[in-house]
Amino acid sequence: MILSQLVFPPEEAAPKRTLYYRSQSGPISKDGILLLAEETVRFDTYFNAFFYGVYAKYTDVERIRVCLCTTGEIQLRLFALDSQNCEMLLNELNVSGERISISFPEYALKDLPAGGALFLEVTAHSAQAYIHGGWYESSIEEQRVKVSAIICTYHREEYVYRNLRSIQKKIWEDPSCPIRENLDAFVVDNGGTIQAGPSPHVLVLSNKNCGGSGGFARGLLEVCRRRSYTHALLMDDDISFEPETLVRTLQFLKAAKDLKQPLCIGGQMLLEDAPTIQFESGSSYIKGRLCPNGQGLDLSDREALLHNTRDVPVQYNAWWYCCLPLAEVREQGLPLPLFIKTDDVEYGLRLKPEVVLLNGIGVWHKAFSEKYNPYLEYYTKRNEMIVSVIHNSGAGIAHTLWKLLRTCGRGLLSRNAAIIYFEHCACQDFLLGPDFLLQTDGEALHTRLMEAGKSEDCGTNILTEVLQLIGTLFRLILYYPSVRSAYQARWKELTTEEFWLKYLELDREETAKA
């Protein structure tokens, strides 16, 4: 069973190259990586080292074999890297020939340095040499896994088509791809603009625009009704990724010790504008505060990669790339109708899966600071308060007030009254309790917020907005216990199939036939 393959970057991906291989030159050609005489390429990188510690913990993989396909006269060296960033040479081979496949002996994971990685070093001894490909494999019995990737989108046709083309070319059209029959895609189109061509692997679902939570809820609703699927992979529409990320995710699940254990495979987020910098590798929600793991690490640095392998427990993975076991979804229900922001946090706290994070399973995404708009304060503040009271996250009224006042202060310092206006709206709607979410049209509410944000009258008098917010904060202090009790008693109503069918205005029979 091939667990992962070497990945080579496209020629135009120069800023990302150190995530794939290290070399002073070694340009990419149609035949792979080209090496001139005495040039060396090393694969001690994010995508191409094999970080075996996670496999040892969660899978049946006990032994690993490293293989390579090359042309030319070449020296191959296999290294093990320990948790302290020290190298140990395991084996050395000299080979010569055209498109020959070389396999190193198997190595038992228990005999390798704890918390480390395997990687290859290749040196050319002929005028020209090529590295065509390589892979890490193990002889184990595979678990039955079938995954549907759920892509929720709203007027982002370009991104969706690009990503589907990438999956089509690298996975569904490649007869040698080990997951081509184990992966489908459900595109939930909240904008009604996606026109996917006929494909046995892609289903487009037109959906009422109830945000990301509504889109992913629709996707999960449809996938759960099809008993052939074992997992759902929630993916943002505007990410970019290596298709090999999908392969590694599914192969890892096939190798898992026991699929009854609710494993969540989380994709690390890397920054699109700084492609070697990690934004997050899983996160936790502690006392109403997001605590991202591994934020700011430069993954071109080997020590940063080893830092990523440390066993740091996290509570959830964001939905830019999050593979969930459907058994848990069926048991715990669908997401809350929060539209956007914090819906993934709530769902992670509810499912409580074991989040598996692995170097080489990651996506690129724009920094959230580039997407900021004052109306987002409404969703962030309202939803954080809802999540805190439902899950007793430790963010009581005192902590909540402090966060609200801090945001108000930010609005004052920046002379941005709109921030305070939307924060005030969030507090007001939170105080209405779960009935507000049950009875409010999410799409209509979002439209009103967007229009308010564009209005010239939004937050024109900053003093008035502050005084109104302070008045509402006093009400928040007074009614917080009763609102908390209401949410704790009734929030499950918002996660049922019945609720979402009504909320999304779907016909039960038609969705069952889809």
N, C-alpha and C positions, 0 to 999 in steps of 0.2 A: 504494500500500500504506500503510494507516494503521499507524504504529509505536506510537503511544500517544495516548490521549484524555485530555482534562481530566477530573479526578475531583472531585466535590463531596461534602463530608461529609454524613452524616445530621444532622438538626437537633439531636439530643442529643449530638453529638460536639464540644461546645465546647472541651474541653481539647486536642483534636487539630487545631483549625481552622487554626492557623498552619502545619500541614503541607500544607494545601490552597491557601489563599489568604490575602492580607493585606488587611484593610479595617477601618476604624473601626466599620462597621456591616455592610452587605452581608449580610443574613440569607438563609438558604436557604429557598426556597419550592418548591412543586410544579413550578414552571416554571424552576427553576434559582436563580441568585443574583440577588436583587432589589437594585437600586441606586436610591436617590433622587437628586434633582437635585444635581449637582456632587460626588457621591460617587465614589470611585476604588477599584478592586480591582486588586491586583497578584498575578501568578502566579509570582513568583520563589521557589518553594517546593519542598519535597521531592517531592511528587507531581506537580506541574504545570509545572515548568520542564523544558526538554529539554536534558539534559546530553550534548551531541553527541560529546564526545571519545571515549567508549567505542564509539559507533557507528562513528566514523571508523577506529578501530583494528581492530575485529573484524568489521565488516559491509561490504556492498557499497554502503551508503548514501553517496552523494557530495553530493547536494543535498537540501535540506529545504524544505518549504512549511508554513506555519502557517495554520490556518483557524479561524474562529469563527462561531458562530450566535448572533444577538442580536435583541432587540426594543427599539425606542426610538431616540432621538437620542443617538449615542454617538461618542466619540473613542477610537480604538484606537492604541496605540503599541507597537511591537515593539522590544525591546532585546536586545542581546547583552551577556553578562556575561563578563569575562575572569577569569583565574585569580587576579588580585589584588583581585577584588571591585569592579572599576570598570565602570560601565555605559556602553554606547555605543548611542545611538538609531539604529536601522536604518531605520525607516519609520514613517509616521504617516498614519492614514486617519480621515476623518469620514464616518459612515454614519447612515442613518435608514431605518426601516422595521420591519415586523413579521415576525419569524422569518426574517431574511435571513442567508444564508451569505456570509461574506467570506473571501477568500483573499489573503494577501500574496504577493508575487513569491517565486520560489525563491531560496534562497541556497546557494552552494557551501560545504561545510564547511571546505574549505581556506582560504577567505577570511575565516573567522570567527576571533576570538581563541582561541588554543590553550588547552585545558583549561577552557573556559567553558560557558556555557549560553544558550539562548534563552528569553525569557519575554515575556508580554503584560501590558500595563497598560490597563485599561478605565475610562473616565470617562463618567458619565451627564450629558447636557446637557438632557434632558427631565425632567419631574416624576417619572417612573418609567421604569426600563429593566431589561432582563433579559439575563443571560448564560445561554443555554440549553445550550451545550456548545462544545467545540472539540477540535482534534486536530492532530497533527504527522504529515505524510505524505511519502512519497518514491516515485518511479517506479523500481522495481527488479524484477528477476525473483526470484520466491520459491522457496526451497528446500523440498523435501518434508519436513515435520515432523509426527510424530504422537507425542503424549505420554500416558503413563498416570501420573496422580497416585496414589502409593501412600501411603495413610493407615493407619498402625499404631495400634491402639487397644486399651485394656483398661479396660472399665467406665467409659467416658466418652461415653455415648450422646448426652447433651445437646450436647456440643461437636461431635461428628461430624454429627449431624442438622442443627445450625445451619449448619455450613460447607457441607454438601451442598446445603442449601436455597439458600444464597447463590450457589453456582456454578450451580445449576439455573436460578435466576431471571435472573441476569445474563449467563449464557453459553449454556447448552443450550436455553433457551426463547426466546432472542433471535435471530431469523433474520438480523439484521444483524451479529451478532458474528462477527468474522473467524476465530475458533478453535473455533467450536461443533462442527465435525466433526473437529477435530484433538486433542481432549482427552477422555479417559476417566478414571475413578477406580476404583481397586482398594482396597477397604477390607479390611484384614487384621484380623480380629476375634480377638484373643487371649483374650477373655473369654466369647465365645459369646453376646453379648447384643444385637448389632446386627441390626435387621430393616429393611433398606432396601426401599422400594417398588420395583415393577418399573420399570426404566429401561434403555434401550439403552446408557447411558453409565456405569453403576455396576455393579460386581461385588463382592459381599461374599464373602470367603474366611474360613471358620472355621479357626482355627489353634491349635495347642498353644501355651501361653503360655511362650515362650522369650525374653521381653523384646522390647525394641525391635530388637535385632539379628536375633532370630528372625522377628519380624514383617516387617521390611524385606527379609530374605533370602527369605521366602516370596513377598512381592510381586515382588521382582526375578526370582525363579525363574519365576513365572507370566508376567510380562511378556516375559522373554527368549524364552520359547517361542512367543510370538506375533510373528512376523516383521514385522508391520505397524507396530510401534512403533519409533521412533528414539531416544526418550529416556524416562527414568523420573524423575518428580518426587517426591522423598521429603519428606513433610510430617508434622509433629507433629499429633496430634489436637486439642490444646487451644490452638492458635493462633487468632488472629483476623486477618483480612486483607481488603484490597480485591480483589474479583474482577479488577479491572483489572491487578493484579500478575501474574495468570496470563496475561492477554492480552499484556502487554508481554514476558513471558518467551518465549512461543511466537513472537510476531512478531519478536523479536530473533533467535531461532534461524532463522526463515524467511529473514531478511536476512543471515545469517552468510556470510562469504566462502567458507568451505570447511568443511562439516560433518565432513569426515574429520579435521580438527583437533579433538582432544577438549576441547571447551568445557564447562565446568560453570557454570551460572547460579546464583549464590548469592543467597539472600534475606537482607537485613540484619535483625537482630533488634532490635526496639524494645520498651521495657518497658511492660507493660500498665498498671501503676500510675503511670507517668510517661511518657505516650504520645509525647512528643517526644524522649525520651532514647534514644540508641542504646546497646544493650548490646554489639553486635559487628557488624563488617562484614568477615567472613572472619577466619581465624586461622591461626597457624603453631604447630608443635610443635618447640621448640628445646631440646635438652638436657633432655628430660623435662618441660619447662615450657610450658604453654599461653600463647600470646602473641596475644591478641585485637587486632584492628585497629580503630581508631576508637572505642574504648570510652569511654563517658561523654559523647560529643558531643551537644549539644542541636541537633537538626535543624530547629528553628524559626529558628535562626541561619544566615544565608546563608553566612557564612564557614565554618561547620561543613559545609555542603553542598559547598562547594568543596574543603574538606579531604578529604571522602569521594571526590572524583574523582581524587585523586592516585594515580599508578600505583605502588601499594605491593604487591609480590607476596605472596600468601598461599598456604599449602599446602592448605587445605581449607576447606569451608563446612559448618557443622553441619547436622544433618538436620531442623531445624525447617522449612527450605525449601531444598532442594538438588536441582537438575535435572541429571541425569547422562546422558552419552551411552551408550547400550546397547552400542555396539560395544566400548567399554572394559570394561564389566561382563562381557560374554561372554568377553573375552580375559583379564581379571585375576581372575575368579571372584567368589564371593559374599562377604558380610561374615563376619568371625570370630564364633563363638558366645560373645560376651562379655556377653550378656544386656542390660545397660545400661552407660552411661558409657564413653567413649573409643572406642566402635566406629566413630563417624564420623571420628575422628582417624585411626585405623588405615586406614580405607578411602581417605581422602583421600591419605595418604602412599603408598598402594599404586597408586592410579589415576594420580596425578600430573597431573590435568587442569589446563588453564588456567582459573583461577577468575575469572569475570566478575562484578563487583559494580557495581550501578547504582542511584543514587538513584531512588526510586519503585518499586523491587522490594524489598519488605520486609514483615515480619509483626510483630504484637504477641504477646508471650509473657510469662508470669509470670517474675519474677526467680527464679533458681535457689535463692537463699537462703531463699525462702518454702517450698521443697520439701525442705529439708535434713532428713535423718534420719541418726543415727549409722551405721546399717547400710550407707549409701551409701559409707562409707569403705572397706568391703570391695571393692566394685566398682571404685572409683576407684584404689585402691592396687594391687590385683591386675592390673587391666587396663593401667594405666600401665607397670607393669614388663614385661608381655607385649609391649606395643607398642614399648617401648624396646629390648628384646633382638631383636625381629624386624627392626626397621628401622634398627638401629644409630644411633639418634637422638642420640647423644652423651651420654646419661644412663647412665654406667657405674655400677659398684657404689658408688663414693664418693658420687656425686650421689644415687643411690637411697637410700642410708643416711641422708644428710642430710635428704631429704624425709620419710622414715619417722620419724626422730627429732624433726623439727619438728612433725609431727602428734601424736606422743606427748607432746611438751611442751604442745601446745594442750590435749590431754586432761587433763594434769595441772593446768594453770592453771585450767581450767574445772571441775575435779573431776568430769569425765565419763569414767568408766572404760570405758563402752561403746565410745567412740571407739578406745581402745587395744585392747580385745577384738577388734573387727572388723578393725583393722589387723593384729593378730596372725594372725587367720584368713586374711587375704589373703596374708600372707607364707608361711604353711604351704601353702596351695593352689597358690601360684605355684611352690613348690619341687617339687611333684609333676609339673611339666612338662606337655607337651601331652596326655599320656594323661588327665590330669584333665579337660580340656575334652572330649576325645573320648568319655569314658565317663560323664560326670556328667549327670544329668537336670537341666537348667537350671531348670525349674519347681519341682522338688522342692528343689533347693538354695536357691532364692529363698524358698520357704515356710519352710525351716529358719532362714534368716537373719532373716526377719520375725518368726518366733516367738521367736527368741533375743533380738531387740531389745525385744520386749514383756515378756520374762520379768523378774521382780523379781530374779532371780539374776544377770542379765547385768552383768558388771563390778562386782559388789558390793564387791570388794576391789581397790582401785586399785593397791596395792603388788604384789599377786600378779600382776595383769595386766602390769605393767611388767616384772617379773622374767621372766615367761614370754616376753614380746616380746623382751627382750634376749637370752635364750637362742636364740630363733629367728633373730635377726639374726646371731648368730655362725654359725649353720648357713647362712644366706644368703650370708655372705662366703665360706664354704668351698665351697659347691656352685653358686654363681652361674655360673661359667664352663661347667659341664656342663649346667645347665638352659638357659642361653643357646644352647648348641650344639644341644640337643634341639629347642628351638623353631625355630631357624633351619633345621634339617633337615626338620621335619615340619609346619610351620604350614600349608602349602598343602593338606594333607589335610583341614583344617577349613573350606575355602572351596569345595569341589567340590559339584556338584549331587548326587552320590551320597551324600556325607556329610549334606547338609541333608535329603534325602528320608528317610533313616534317622532322623536326629535329630528331625525333626518328625513322624515316623511317618506319612509320606505314601505313597500308592500311585503309582508312576511312571505307570502307564497312565491312572489317573483324572485326575491333574494335567495330563497331556498333552491329555486331552479337554476340560478345563475351558474 
